[in-house]
């Protein structure tokens, strides 16, 4: 057996090998997209419930929850297409500090922004309930009986 490497290249040149992307990578991207859509649909269902059965505070909160749900759907669609393009072009090869210098497929800011928006809507709902709810209900019980 020879001690020379199987693939040889000229000094200073890289060897380019074809990279096969597994189908499970595409399916993982689609599964993540569907998970985000599931979250958005549940949030939209909460908004519809507040809109139909809530008072003025519930209707304001329903509008805010609807905006967050729509933002989550748009975010999910954008990230799905971004990741699909990266997978198709094999842009994730060499994740981190690899040969291509590209990062991975993760998004560090999107989920954080959506979580902060959802927390803000919950806080607004609570504050509105305390401030406006007390003006409408002077006796402190449900429905002001």
Buried (B, 14 or more C-beta within 10 A) or exposed (E): EEEEEEEEEEEEEEEEEEEEEEEEBBEBBEEBBEEBBEBBEEBBEBBBEBBEEBBEBBBBBBEBBBEBBBBBBEBBEEBBEBBBEBBEEBBBBBEEEEEEEBBEBEBEEBBEEBEEBBEEBBEBBEEBBEEBBEEEBEEEEEEEE
